Each structure stands twice: as structure tokens, then as C-alpha cells.
Amino acid sequence: METFPGNRHIYSYNEARRIAKRKLPHFIFEYIDGSAGSEFGEKKNRSYMTQIELKPKGLINIQDISTSQTLFKEKFTIPFGIAPMGMCQFVSTNADNYLACLGKEKKIPICVSTVASTSLERYWELSEGNSWFQLYVHSDIEFAKKLVQRAADTGYKKLILTIDVPALGRRPREEIAGFKVPFRLTPKIFLDCALHPRWSIANLISGIPQPGNFSKNAFDRSGGRGIIDWDFLKELRDTWKGELIVKGILNIDDAVKVASYGSDAIQISGHGGRQLASMPSPIEMLYQIKNEVKNKCKLIFDTGIRNGEDIVKAYSLGADFVMIGRPALMAIAAYEKKGLYEMVNLLNHESGLTMAQLGEIKISNLSMNNIYKLPFDCEKEHEN
Ligand SMILES: Cc1cc2nc3c(=O)[nH]c(=O)nc-3n(C[C@H](O)[C@H](O)[C@H](O)COP(=O)(O)O)c2cc1C
């Protein structure tokens, strides 16, 4: 296993979050950190994640340990990618650049949101093809189809259809703090900006981030995104020649149906707890869906990954790949590009350390056999 530098900035998610909170204007921090409603869903998922107990195993030669993982016949040297997140440029005026460079240099998937502040074409170029495109369908299906065509023409091979935002979830903390798109300079926001001069000057120089994939008024953030249905998925499957991933599934019936529609992967995700406070815990649903879907379709997992042990737990419960969201943004907010790279290195390193404790040398060998105890009911064992 690689040695890990002691002299660095990022030591844990919580520490990065603490620094991000200090450096960002309050309304931006609340946009990233906030969750839906009472935020119970996000907290419960984190609590389950923490309570899962792994089974340590000794006297195993782990010299050849590797955290690489293969998905869709592609080998990634790091076992996770970056989930799609809109408006990352609010965190740093260079955030999209850092993420794209990360994709290029580490060869990990960077998912580019429909509502990114950099165009999908530019992302592809900067990441040298290490990006996946994430589609939101807003009020105009024809516009969405054009976006898919643009992605295909650019060279994208992976398309993620996000289905868990039929309507934008209410995140009270961002509302209270005054976060609005388009950006509005109210007296409260002005004061918040004045208290964070470094952020404000950077945004004055670069200009407030704007949508990169469409003109300013073509997408109303608070408007509905609930016009697509199963027929749309079928049509998308018929037209998209690359891998199709359906993101935002927390329901066994939907998972089975999505697999039967020929999707290549299901992304089990609670959208970071940002859509439904009463959601079932995504980490529990990963376990349940794995039992039902077996190996008919790949399973990608996100929501609540905060350290390497969480990554190992997700793989042990049946994930074929993992994505992280807020850890990347908190790290950028705390220490810009070096923060992002250090966070990614830290999570990768911790994944290896955890595997060493379990006596496992390959991510693909992780299974329910590595789990000692689950905090939720489990009647059936996977056939891994
Ligand atoms: C600030 C922010 C913006 C997001 N924007 C999008 C988006 O545009 N499209 C999407 O599919 N998911 C979006 N998500 C959800 C993430 O893709 C992912 O599901 C979630 O962040 C994972 O949970 P985690 O933050 O606990 O790691 C966003 C999440 C955050 C925190």
C-alpha cells in the first residue's frame, strides 16, 4: 500500500466541512450542506452507515492490496467517482476546472450535471474524456433530447438520467439563508458577502456563475422536472448507444423495472438526503435492491459516503461502484484544488486501510462475508 503524506490539509470530512463553513458565505454553505425538510433522512442514513460493523480478519498476506475497481470493462485505480452536482462554481470560481482536471489526472469519472456552470463540451475537453453526462429533464423534453444529442456528439459514453427530482425538494436551511437562483443581492446576502471578502472578490472578478449548458432563463430551478415517464426511459434506451445509468432509485419495484428496460446501471441514491426527509436509508436500499436485482444490472451507490470505511461498506453490501458528493465540494471550499485532491487521496487511502483490516486485497472480493452486523433487518444473504 502507498505511504500517505502526514503533511497535508485534509484529515477528515468533518474537518473539511468545518473549514468550508468558515470560508464560504453562509447562504452558499447552506446550499451545499442542507438537506430536505427535517433532514432526518440524511441523518438516519449516516447513522446506519456508521453502525454497520465490519468483520476484521487477520493472518492474511495483503501485500498485493489494490483499491482499483472495474466498471463497464473500464479499470479505475480509485474505487469512486464524483457524483453530478449543479452549480459547483458557487463553491469556488475554479471548481469545475479542478473537478475536470481530477478526472483527467486520476482517471476517475466526473459526472457533469445538466445545471453545471461549465458546458458539457468544455468539461469533456478539460477532463480528456473522463466525464459522464447527467440529464435533468425540465419542462421541455425536446430541449432535453438536444442535450443528449450534444453529449453523444461530444463523445460522452455514459449518460445518467436523474429521476428523483420530479419537484425540487425543500431545503429549509438554504431558504432561510436566502440562497436563490438566479442570484439576488438582497441586503442579507450583501452582508453575508461582505463578511466573506475572499469569496466575494473572486466572484466579482469572474462574475456570478451562470448555467453552462443553456441560456440563463431556459431552466427554472424551482420548476417541476416531473414530465418524464417510463416511455421516456424506453425512448432514451433506444436512442442512447452508450451506457445508461438511472440515478435516484430507492424502491425495489423501480429498480427491477429499470433493469428490465435495459439500463446498464442503477444509481441507488437519496440525492444526499436533499429530496425526501422520510426516505428509506439508501445504504439499506442498496442491500435490498442487490438481493432483488442480483447481477442483472450494475449498482452504483451514493449518499452519505464520508470516509474509506463507508466506501468498503457500500461495496460489501453489493455496490459495483461508488460516487461521492459533498466531500468533494467541502474539500474545494476548504482548500481549493489541493483540498479536492487530498480528499480523494484520503478516501482512497482509507479504503485500502479498511480492506487491510478485513484481509481483503481486491474491491471485487468484498461481500456480505465482510459484514459482522447490520443496523437494519436482513432476512436474506446475497448470492455475491
Ligand atoms: C450541492 C449539490 C448539488 C447537487 N446537484 C445535483 C445535480 O445537479 N444532479 C444530480 O443528479 N444530483 C445532484 N446532487 C446529488 C448528488 O449527485 C449526490 O446524489 C449526493 O450529493 C450524494 O450524497 P453526498 O453528498 O452525501 O455524498 C447534488 C448534491 C449537492 C450536494
The ligand as an SDF file (V2000), in Angstrom:
LIG
                    3D

 31 33  0  0  0  0  0  0  0  0999 V2000
  -24.7430   20.9810   -3.9750 C   0  0  0  0  0  0  0  0  0  0  0  0
  -25.2920   19.7410   -4.6100 C   0  0  0  0  0  0  0  0  0  0  0  0
  -25.8070   19.8080   -5.9030 C   0  0  0  0  0  0  0  0  0  0  0  0
  -26.3150   18.6490   -6.4990 C   0  0  0  0  0  0  0  0  0  0  0  0
  -26.7480   18.7190   -7.7990 N   0  0  0  0  0  0  0  0  0  0  0  0
  -27.1330   17.5850   -8.4280 C   0  0  0  0  0  0  0  0  0  0  0  0
  -27.4400   17.6040   -9.8090 C   0  0  0  0  0  0  0  0  0  0  0  0
  -27.3500   18.6360  -10.4720 O   0  0  0  0  0  0  0  0  0  0  0  0
  -27.8150   16.4280  -10.3850 N   0  0  0  0  0  0  0  0  0  0  0  0
  -27.9180   15.2470   -9.6810 C   0  0  0  0  0  0  0  0  0  0  0  0
  -28.2740   14.2140  -10.2500 O   0  0  0  0  0  0  0  0  0  0  0  0
  -27.6150   15.2170   -8.3660 N   0  0  0  0  0  0  0  0  0  0  0  0
  -27.2100   16.3340   -7.7260 C   0  0  0  0  0  0  0  0  0  0  0  0
  -26.8400   16.2840   -6.4140 N   0  0  0  0  0  0  0  0  0  0  0  0
  -26.8600   14.9880   -5.7080 C   0  0  0  0  0  0  0  0  0  0  0  0
  -25.5200   14.2540   -5.8720 C   0  0  0  0  0  0  0  0  0  0  0  0
  -25.3630   13.7980   -7.1970 O   0  0  0  0  0  0  0  0  0  0  0  0
  -25.4130   13.0310   -4.9520 C   0  0  0  0  0  0  0  0  0  0  0  0
  -26.5270   12.2100   -5.1470 O   0  0  0  0  0  0  0  0  0  0  0  0
  -25.2960   13.3990   -3.4810 C   0  0  0  0  0  0  0  0  0  0  0  0
  -24.5750   14.5820   -3.2810 O   0  0  0  0  0  0  0  0  0  0  0  0
  -24.6020   12.2630   -2.7440 C   0  0  0  0  0  0  0  0  0  0  0  0
  -24.6600   12.4380   -1.3890 O   0  0  0  0  0  0  0  0  0  0  0  0
  -23.4640   13.0510   -0.5000 P   0  0  0  0  0  0  0  0  0  0  0  0
  -23.4290   14.4970   -0.7960 O   0  0  0  0  0  0  0  0  0  0  0  0
  -23.9020   12.7310    0.8780 O   0  0  0  0  0  0  0  0  0  0  0  0
  -22.1860   12.3350   -0.9020 O   0  0  0  0  0  0  0  0  0  0  0  0
  -26.3450   17.4240   -5.7840 C   0  0  0  0  0  0  0  0  0  0  0  0
  -25.8290   17.3740   -4.4890 C   0  0  0  0  0  0  0  0  0  0  0  0
  -25.3020   18.5060   -3.9050 C   0  0  0  0  0  0  0  0  0  0  0  0
  -24.7230   18.4160   -2.5180 C   0  0  0  0  0  0  0  0  0  0  0  0
  1  2  1  0
  2  3  1  0
  2 30  2  0
  3  4  2  0
  4  5  1  0
  4 28  1  0
  5  6  2  0
  6  7  1  0
  6 13  1  0
  7  8  2  0
  7  9  1  0
  9 10  1  0
 10 11  2  0
 10 12  1  0
 12 13  2  0
 13 14  1  0
 14 15  1  0
 14 28  1  0
 15 16  1  0
 16 17  1  0
 16 18  1  0
 18 19  1  0
 18 20  1  0
 20 21  1  0
 20 22  1  0
 22 23  1  0
 23 24  1  0
 24 25  2  0
 24 26  1  0
 24 27  1  0
 28 29  2  0
 29 30  1  0
 30 31  1  0
M  END
$$$$
